[in-house]
Amino acid sequence: MTQRTGPAPVVGLNREREVLTVALAAGRHVVIEGPPGTGKSTLLRDIAREVGTVVVFAEGNAELTPARLIGQYDPAQVLADGYVPASFTDGPLLAAMRSGALLYLEEFNRVPEETLNVLITVLTEGEIAVPRLGTVQASAGFRLVAAMNPFDAIGTARVSHAIADRICRVVLGYQDAAAERAITTGVTGHRGPVADFAVTLTRATREHRDVRMGSSVRGAIDLVVLLTGLTRLRCEPRMTRESARDAAHAALSGRIRIADGCERTPESVLDELLDQLWPADAPDPLPPPDGGEPDDPGSGSLDGQGKGDRLPLPAAGTRHHQPSRDRPGPRRTSASAARRDRGRGTARRSVSRAELAAGHSAFSGVSPGLGQLDEEAFARLLADDPDAALTLLPDLARATDRALRAAARRLAARVFIRMARAGQQPARGTRRLGPGRTDGDLDLDRTFDRWPGAGRPGPDDLVTRSWRAHRRALCLLIDSSGSMSGLAVAVAAVAAASLVLAADGRLAPGIISFRNDATVLRAQGTHGAPGPLVGDLLALRGHGLTDLAAALRAAAAQLAAVTADERVVLLLSDCLPTAGGDPALALTGISRLHVLCPLPTAESERAATALARRGHGVSQPVRTLADVAPALTRVLG
């Protein structure tokens, strides 16, 4: 038994969503029927997430016996204690009934009939009688939501009328082409001709005369991923028919079912469809525009939305290897990074005096001449307009003017550390009752467990309970991708300095910066002054993609190296990944994830809130430097 939720958004299905929401709110049990890939589980989890209901998952198959669904007594505990409630282990059905959760039973029509029959009384009366345990009543909020695929007849059985008469039925079909393009784009990050081709070919498999069941939108998603990967591996400037054929065979052939009595292979059907969509003698359908580079937005290249860099480049030493950012040779910039850097001015290269003057009205007053930094003028600006001053300072720290850059970094270290000290709050220790062998109250239950039962208990048999310090390890993750510049860099510097100062020799947090890779600025458990750390942060180049999943895995690796009761990650990012996998799936080894979202947009604030919720933490927007201290106090106090 596991509990699952998912962050994937629901595209389309508005009418079905309304019906399902009302049915569950009215206390009805529901079966969702539809082919694979139509969003059955995604729709349910989205509704459950919206109303704050837990989903208990059970996979339906021939091995799901009544005992596995309901629960059973632990034989070892029965031998020791008899048939007492403590010896009973709840199955997914009782777990959902007791907690008032949604029981999501997948592959409903694959569950044996004798197992489904135990649901009849539950669906009708909201209770179940368990031998020796007694009657268990369902808590308010308990609902059964079943899902099944009516088109796959292998290993399935007809659901009895006694069950069907007690549940409502919501039927899902495939979304329209626009919705499937939106889903494919949302998952892969690619829009334009490549996504259009994948969705069109995938939908065509459902209409072919020799196909009993075509591919779901998952096939289109995999087709985009494989096609873009093959094209990059083969160093092709754009999609070719040969690569499209190879990718289609891999992504779609296992997902389509040939009609009974037809002696064709899935590959032959795909070749026929490809010939219709892209005749062998036709030119490539994705030519770049006249005079345009293949990676220009909208050119028909693989980077239609600038997410092409999601795909790993070939390993070094292969014949298709391309130079990395750290190796000499031609350097390829993704369209996503280029557009983001142009649109937001986020490329963390050195900045000329002319650019500083154009971007900051107060620049000439703070730096009246080459190599000059008037600290008094900066102090006046800081008093009059703190955000303007603290947005200017990180840019001064990367000025082309070497003397100005050095002076700005020295000043930044002092300013940011002073702000961090001003925002410090007294540390509050966390203590919990725990077992021990010395002082404290006698823990009778644990003592009886240890005592053999003969003679007087000895000192080694006694277990006490006392208050013990709760050890917490903390790692700060700082986004240094293209979304971080100006005031966002200042926020990161103040937050990092605040954590180092608050550690006071005890906490020793790890500090990691990341974009499409992760860099450890300060290893977990390493002590040091905050000044050099602030300098390292100001020296970061804010460009490139954002791989949140890789960053979270790097933080978990740092935290695993220390002994702690709780491993906490504080993420400073807009939480909008442009590379890597789903960050919510990279939380293994992290007890709690808190997010500080600098200068949030509506989209980034939603993303930060959702990710923090998945990490059992909270998200705090940070719009000014004054927000840093209260945000840190709330998430870590």
C-alpha positions in Angstrom: 0.0 0.0 0.0 1.3 3.4 -0.9 0.0 6.9 -1.0 0.6 8.9 -4.1 -0.1 12.4 -5.3 1.2 14.0 -8.5 2.0 17.5 -9.6 0.9 17.1 -13.2 -1.6 19.7 -14.3 -4.9 18.6 -16.0 -5.4 19.7 -19.6 -8.9 19.7 -20.9 -11.4 17.3 -19.2 -13.3 20.2 -17.7 -16.7 18.6 -17.9 -15.5 15.3 -16.6 -13.7 17.1 -13.8 -16.9 18.9 -12.8 -18.9 15.6 -12.7 -16.3 13.8 -10.7 -15.9 16.7 -8.2 -19.7 16.8 -7.6 -20.0 13.1 -7.3 -17.3 12.8 -4.7 -18.7 15.8 -2.8 -22.1 14.2 -2.8 -20.7 11.1 -1.2 -20.9 8.9 -4.2 -18.3 6.2 -5.2 -17.1 6.4 -8.8 -15.5 4.3 -11.5 -13.5 6.2 -14.1 -13.4 4.4 -17.4 -11.2 5.1 -20.4 -8.2 4.0 -22.4 -4.6 4.4 -21.1 -3.2 7.9 -21.1 -6.5 9.8 -20.9 -5.6 11.3 -17.5 -7.7 9.2 -15.1 -5.2 9.1 -12.3 -4.0 12.7 -13.0 -7.6 14.0 -12.8 -8.3 12.3 -9.5 -5.0 13.4 -7.9 -5.6 17.0 -9.0 -9.0 17.0 -7.4 -7.7 15.4 -4.2 -4.9 17.9 -4.0 -7.3 20.8 -4.5 -9.6 19.7 -1.6 -6.8 18.5 0.6 -7.7 14.8 0.6 -5.2 12.0 0.9 -5.3 9.3 -1.8 -4.6 5.7 -0.8 -3.5 3.7 -3.8 -4.1 0.0 -4.5 -3.1 -1.7 -7.7 -5.7 -4.1 -9.1 -4.6 -7.5 -10.3 -5.2 -11.2 -9.9 -3.0 -11.2 -6.8 -5.2 -8.8 -4.9 -6.9 -11.1 -2.4 -9.5 -10.0 0.1 -6.8 -10.2 2.9 -4.5 -7.9 1.0 -7.2 -5.4 0.3 -8.7 -5.4 3.8 -5.7 -6.2 5.9 -4.7 -9.2 8.0 -3.3 -10.3 11.4 0.5 -10.5 11.8 1.2 -14.2 12.6 4.2 -13.5 14.8 2.2 -10.9 16.8 -0.8 -13.3 17.1 1.5 -16.0 18.5 2.8 -13.5 21.1 -0.3 -11.5 22.0 -3.2 -13.3 20.5 -5.9 -11.8 18.3 -5.8 -8.2 19.6 -6.3 -5.1 17.5 -2.6 -4.3 17.8 -1.8 -7.5 15.9 -3.8 -6.4 12.9 -2.2 -4.7 9.9 -4.6 -2.5 7.9 -4.7 -3.0 4.1 -5.5 -0.1 1.8 -9.3 -0.5 2.2 -9.2 -0.1 6.0 -6.5 2.5 5.9 -8.7 4.7 3.7 -11.9 4.0 5.7 -10.3 4.9 9.0 -8.6 8.1 7.7 -11.5 9.3 5.5 -9.3 9.2 2.4 -10.0 8.3 -1.2 -9.2 4.7 -2.1 -7.9 4.7 -5.7 -8.2 1.2 -7.1 -6.5 0.9 -10.4 -7.3 -1.8 -13.0 -10.7 -2.4 -11.4 -11.8 -5.0 -13.9 -8.6 -7.1 -13.2 -9.5 -7.6 -9.6 -10.9 -11.1 -8.8 -14.6 -11.3 -8.2 -14.3 -12.6 -4.6 -12.2 -9.6 -3.7 -14.6 -7.1 -5.3 -17.5 -8.7 -3.3 -16.1 -7.5 0.0 -16.8 -4.0 -1.3 -20.5 -4.4 -1.5 -21.3 -3.7 2.1 -18.7 -0.9 2.2 -20.3 0.8 -0.8 -23.8 0.4 0.6 -23.5 0.8 4.4 -20.1 2.5 4.8 -18.8 -0.3 7.1 -17.2 -3.7 6.9 -17.1 -6.6 9.4 -13.7 -8.2 9.8 -13.5 -11.5 11.6 -12.0 -11.3 15.1 -11.4 -7.5 14.6 -15.0 -6.4 14.6 -16.9 -3.8 12.5 -14.9 -0.9 11.1 -16.9 2.2 10.2 -15.8 4.4 7.3 -14.9 8.0 8.4 -16.5 11.0 6.7 -14.8 11.6 3.4 -14.1 8.0 2.5 -14.8 7.3 -1.2 -13.9 4.5 -3.6 -12.6 5.7 -6.9 -11.9 2.9 -9.3 -10.3 3.1 -12.7 -10.3 0.7 -15.6 -9.5 0.3 -19.3 -12.4 -1.2 -21.1 -10.5 -1.8 -24.3 -7.9 -4.3 -23.0 -9.7 -7.7 -22.7 -6.6 -9.7 -21.7 -6.8 -10.7 -18.0 -10.0 -8.7 -17.4 -13.4 -9.7 -16.2 -16.8 -8.1 -16.3 -17.6 -6.2 -13.1 -20.7 -7.7 -11.5 -24.0 -5.8 -11.6 -24.1 -5.7 -7.7 -20.9 -3.6 -7.8 -21.8 -1.5 -10.9 -25.2 -0.6 -9.3 -23.5 1.0 -6.3 -21.1 3.3 -8.1 -21.3 6.2 -10.7 -19.5 5.9 -13.9 -17.4 8.7 -15.6 -16.1 7.9 -19.1 -13.0 9.6 -20.4 -12.0 9.8 -24.0 -8.8 11.1 -25.7 -8.4 14.8 -25.6 -8.6 16.8 -28.8 -5.4 17.6 -30.8 -4.9 21.0 -29.2 -5.0 19.5 -25.7 -2.7 16.7 -26.5 -0.2 19.2 -28.0 -0.4 21.2 -24.8 0.2 18.1 -22.7 3.2 17.1 -24.9 4.6 20.6 -24.8 4.1 20.8 -21.0 5.9 17.6 -20.3 8.8 17.8 -22.9 9.2 21.6 -23.1 9.1 21.4 -26.9 6.5 23.2 -29.0 6.2 23.8 -32.7 6.7 21.4 -35.7 8.3 18.6 -33.7 5.5 18.4 -31.2 2.9 18.8 -34.0 4.4 15.9 -35.9 4.5 13.6 -32.8 0.9 14.4 -31.8 -0.4 13.9 -35.4 1.3 10.6 -35.9 0.2 9.3 -32.5 -3.4 10.3 -33.1 -3.3 8.6 -36.5 -2.6 5.3 -34.9 -6.0 5.3 -33.2 -7.8 5.7 -36.6 -6.0 3.0 -38.6 -8.2 0.2 -39.9 -5.8 -2.5 -38.7 -5.3 -1.2 -35.2 -7.6 -2.2 -32.3 -6.2 0.3 -29.8 -3.8 3.1 -30.7 -1.2 4.9 -28.7 -2.0 7.4 -25.9 -0.5 10.8 -25.6 2.4 9.2 -23.7 3.5 7.9 -27.0 3.7 11.4 -28.4 5.7 12.5 -25.4 8.2 9.7 -25.8 8.3 10.4 -29.6 9.3 14.0 -29.0 12.0 13.0 -26.5 13.5 10.3 -28.6 13.3 12.3 -31.8 15.1 15.3 -30.4 17.6 13.1 -28.7 18.4 11.1 -31.9 18.7 14.4 -33.9 21.2 15.8 -31.4 23.1 12.5 -31.2 23.4 12.4 -34.9 24.4 16.0 -35.1 21.6 16.8 -37.6 20.6 20.4 -37.9 16.9 19.5 -37.9 14.5 16.5 -37.8 15.0 14.0 -40.6 12.7 11.3 -41.9 15.1 8.5 -40.9 15.3 9.8 -37.3 11.6 10.3 -37.2 11.0 6.7 -38.3 13.5 5.2 -35.8 12.0 7.2 -32.9 8.4 6.3 -33.9 9.2 2.6 -33.9 10.7 2.8 -30.5 8.0 5.1 -29.0 4.8 3.8 -30.5 5.2 0.2 -31.7 4.7 -1.2 -28.2 1.7 1.0 -27.5 -0.6 0.0 -30.3 -2.6 -3.2 -30.5 -3.2 -4.8 -33.9 -6.8 -5.9 -34.6 -7.6 -9.6 -34.0 -7.1 -11.7 -37.2 -4.8 -9.1 -38.8 -1.3 -10.4 -39.6 0.5 -7.1 -39.7 3.2 -5.8 -37.3 3.0 -2.5 -35.5 6.1 -1.3 -37.3 4.4 -1.8 -40.7 1.4 0.2 -39.6 3.7 3.0 -38.4 5.6 3.0 -41.8 2.3 3.3 -43.6 1.2 6.2 -41.5 4.6 7.9 -41.9 4.4 7.5 -45.7 1.1 9.4 -45.6 2.3 12.2 -43.3 5.8 12.4 -44.8 6.3 10.8 -48.2 9.8 9.5 -48.8 10.4 11.8 -51.7 9.2 14.9 -49.9 11.6 17.5 -48.6 12.2 17.9 -44.8 9.1 19.5 -43.3 11.1 21.6 -40.9 13.4 23.9 -42.9 15.0 26.9 -41.0 13.8 30.3 -42.1 15.8 32.3 -44.7 18.9 33.5 -43.0 17.8 32.1 -39.7 19.8 29.8 -37.4 18.4 26.4 -36.7 17.9 27.2 -33.0 16.0 30.5 -33.5 12.5 30.4 -31.9 9.9 29.3 -34.3 12.5 28.1 -36.9 11.3 24.6 -37.0 14.3 23.5 -35.0 14.3 21.1 -32.1 14.4 23.9 -29.7 11.0 25.3 -30.5 10.5 26.4 -26.9 14.1 26.6 -25.8 14.1 23.4 -23.8 16.3 21.3 -26.1 19.0 21.3 -23.6 17.0 19.0 -21.4 18.6 16.2 -23.4 22.1 15.0 -22.4 24.8 15.4 -24.9 26.7 12.2 -26.0 29.4 11.0 -23.7 32.9 12.2 -24.3 34.8 10.0 -26.7 31.8 9.1 -28.9 31.9 10.1 -32.5 29.0 12.5 -32.0 30.5 14.3 -29.0 30.0 18.0 -28.9 32.2 20.4 -26.9 30.9 21.2 -23.4 30.9 24.6 -21.8 34.2 23.7 -20.0 36.1 22.5 -23.1 37.6 24.6 -25.9 35.8 24.7 -29.1 32.6 26.3 -30.6 30.1 27.0 -27.8 26.5 26.4 -28.5 24.0 28.5 -26.6 20.4 27.2 -26.3 17.6 29.3 -27.5 16.1 29.2 -24.0 19.1 30.7 -22.4 19.6 33.3 -25.1 16.0 34.5 -25.0 15.9 34.5 -21.3 19.2 36.4 -21.1 18.0 39.0 -23.7 14.6 39.4 -22.1 15.7 39.8 -18.5 19.2 40.9 -18.8 20.4 37.9 -16.8 23.6 36.8 -18.5 26.2 37.0 -15.7 29.0 38.2 -17.8 31.0 41.3 -17.0 29.1 44.5 -17.5 30.6 47.7 -19.0 30.2 51.1 -17.5 27.9 52.1 -20.3 25.6 49.2 -19.5 25.7 50.0 -15.8 24.8 53.6 -16.5 21.9 52.6 -18.8 20.5 50.1 -16.3 20.9 52.1 -13.1 20.1 55.8 -12.8 22.2 56.1 -9.6 25.3 54.6 -11.1 27.1 57.9 -12.1 26.7 59.2 -8.5 28.0 56.0 -6.9 30.9 55.6 -9.4 31.8 59.0 -10.8 34.9 57.9 -12.6 36.8 54.8 -13.8 37.8 52.6 -10.9 35.9 54.8 -8.3 33.3 53.7 -5.8 31.9 56.4 -3.6 30.8 54.6 -0.5 29.1 57.6 1.0 27.0 58.1 -2.1 26.1 54.4 -1.9 25.2 54.7 1.8 22.8 57.6 0.9 21.3 55.6 -1.9 20.9 52.6 0.5 19.1 54.8 3.0 16.8 56.4 0.3 16.0 53.4 -1.9 17.4 50.1 -0.4 16.1 47.9 -3.2 17.7 50.1 -5.9 21.0 50.1 -4.0 21.1 46.4 -3.4 20.1 45.7 -7.1 23.0 47.9 -8.2 25.6 46.3 -5.9 25.7 42.8 -7.5 26.0 44.4 -10.9 28.9 46.6 -9.7 30.5 43.4 -8.5 30.7 42.1 -12.1 31.8 45.3 -13.7 34.3 45.2 -16.6 36.2 47.9 -14.6 38.5 45.7 -12.5 39.1 48.2 -9.7 35.4 49.0 -9.4 34.6 45.3 -9.4 37.0 44.6 -6.5 35.8 47.6 -4.5 32.1 46.6 -5.0 32.8 43.0 -3.8 34.5 44.3 -0.6 31.6 46.6 0.0 29.0 44.0 -0.8 30.5 41.6 1.8 30.2 44.2 4.5 26.7 45.4 3.5 25.1 41.9 3.1 26.7 40.6 6.3 25.5 43.7 8.2 22.0 43.1 6.9 22.2 39.5 7.9 23.2 40.4 11.4 20.3 42.9 11.7 17.8 40.2 10.7 19.1 37.5 13.1 16.6 36.0 15.5 17.5 34.0 18.6 17.9 30.4 17.9 15.2 28.1 19.3 16.2 24.6 20.1 13.9 21.7 19.4 13.8 18.9 22.0 11.8 15.7 22.1 11.2 12.9 24.5 13.4 9.9 23.6 14.7 6.7 25.2 17.9 6.6 27.2 19.9 4.7 29.7 20.7 7.4 32.3 18.6 10.2 33.8 14.9 10.6 33.2 11.5 9.0 33.9 11.2 5.2 33.8 9.7 4.0 30.5 7.7 0.9 31.7 6.8 -0.4 28.3 10.3 -0.4 27.0 11.7 -1.8 30.3 9.3 -4.7 30.2 10.2 -5.4 26.6 13.9 -5.6 27.6 13.5 -7.5 30.9 13.6 -11.3 30.4 10.8 -11.7 33.1 12.9 -13.6 35.7 14.6 -12.0 38.7 15.0 -8.4 39.5 15.6 -6.0 36.6 19.2 -5.0 36.3 20.6 -1.7 35.3 20.9 -2.8 31.7 17.2 -3.7 31.6 16.0 -0.2 32.6 15.0 2.3 29.9 14.2 5.9 30.7 12.7 8.8 28.8 14.2 12.2 28.8 14.3 15.3 26.7 16.8 15.2 23.9 18.0 17.8 21.5 16.6 17.4 18.0 19.5 17.4 15.6 18.8 19.2 12.3 21.0 19.3 9.3 20.4 22.2 6.8 21.5 22.7 3.2 20.9 25.9 1.3 20.3 25.5 -2.5 20.8 28.7 -4.5 19.6 29.0 -8.1 22.3 30.6 -10.2 20.6 30.2 -13.6 19.4 32.9 -15.9 16.5 33.9 -13.7 18.8 35.2 -10.9 20.2 38.7 -11.3 20.3 42.0 -9.4 18.1 42.0 -6.4 17.7 38.2 -6.5 21.5 37.8 -6.1 21.4 40.2 -3.2 18.6 38.1 -1.6 20.7 35.0 -2.0 23.8 36.6 -0.5 21.8 37.9 2.6 20.1 34.5 3.1 23.4 32.6 2.9 25.1 35.0 5.3 22.2 34.8 7.7 22.4 31.0 7.8 26.2 31.1 8.4 25.9 33.7 11.2 22.9 31.9 12.8 24.9 28.6 12.8 27.3 30.2 15.4 29.5 27.1 15.2 26.7 24.6 15.6 24.6 24.1 12.5 27.3 24.4 9.8 24.9 24.4 6.8 25.9 23.2 3.4 25.7 25.8 0.6 25.2 24.7 -3.0 24.7 26.8 -6.2 23.1 25.2 -9.2 21.9 25.7 -12.7 22.1 22.8 -15.1 24.8 21.4 -12.7 25.5 21.8 -9.0 28.5 23.4 -7.3 29.2 23.0 -3.6 30.3 26.4 -2.3 30.5 25.1 1.3 30.4 21.4 2.2 28.0 20.2 4.9 29.5 20.5 8.4 32.2 23.0 7.2 32.6 26.1 9.4 33.8 29.4 8.0 33.2 33.1 7.9 30.3 34.5 5.7 32.5 37.0 3.9 34.2 34.6 1.4 30.8 33.0 0.8 29.2 36.3 -0.2 32.1 36.9 -2.6 31.5 33.4 -4.1 27.8 34.2 -4.6 28.5 37.5 -6.3 31.0 35.8 -8.6 28.4 33.3 -9.9 27.5 33.6 -13.5 23.7 33.8 -13.6 23.0 32.0 -16.9 22.0 28.6 -18.3 19.2 26.2 -17.6 17.6 25.2 -14.3 17.9 21.6 -13.2 16.1 21.5 -9.9 16.0 17.7 -9.7 19.8 17.4 -9.9 20.2 20.2 -7.3 17.9 18.4 -4.8 19.9 15.2 -5.3 23.1 17.0 -4.7 21.7 18.5 -1.5 20.5 15.0 -0.3 24.0 13.7 -0.9 25.5 16.5 1.3 22.9 15.9 4.0 23.5 12.2 4.0 27.1 12.7 5.1 26.1 14.0 8.6 24.2 12.5 11.5 20.8 14.2 12.0 17.2 13.5 13.1 15.9 15.9 10.4 17.5 16.8 7.0 16.2 20.1 5.7 16.8 21.8 2.4 16.2 25.6 1.9 15.7 26.2 -1.8 16.1 29.8 -3.1 14.7 29.6 -6.6 11.7 30.5 -8.9 11.1 26.7 -9.0 10.6 26.7 -12.8 12.9 24.0 -14.1 14.1 24.1 -17.7 16.2 20.9 -17.5 16.2 17.5 -15.8 13.3 15.5 -14.5 10.4 16.3 -12.1 12.0 17.9 -8.9 9.2 16.4 -6.8 10.6 12.9 -7.6 14.1 13.9 -6.3 13.2 14.4 -2.7 14.5 11.1 -1.4 16.7 11.7 1.6 15.2 15.1 2.4 13.0 15.3 5.4 11.6 18.8 4.7 12.0 21.2 1.8 11.3 24.9 2.3 11.4 27.5 -0.6 12.2 31.1 -0.7 11.0 32.5 -4.0 12.8 35.7 -4.9 10.9 38.4 -6.9 8.0 36.0 -7.6 5.7 36.0 -10.6 2.3 34.4 -10.3 3.7 31.3 -12.1 6.8 31.0 -10.0 4.9 31.5 -6.8 2.5 28.7 -7.7 5.4 26.4 -8.6 7.2 27.2 -5.4 4.2 26.5 -3.3 3.5 23.2 -5.0 7.1 22.0 -4.7 7.3 23.0 -1.0 4.0 21.2 -0.3 5.4 18.0 -1.9 8.5 18.4 0.3 6.4 18.8 3.5 7.6 22.4 3.9 6.4 25.9 3.3 7.1 28.5 0.6 7.8 32.2 1.3 7.9 34.9 -1.4 10.7 37.4 -1.0 10.1 40.7 -2.9 12.5 42.9 -1.0 15.6 42.5 1.2 13.4 43.3 4.2 11.5 40.1 3.5 14.5 37.8 4.0 14.7 37.8 7.8 11.0 37.2 8.4 11.0 34.4 5.7 14.0 32.7 7.3 12.4 32.9 10.7 9.2 31.4 9.5 10.7 28.4 7.7 13.5 27.7 10.1 12.6 29.3 13.4 
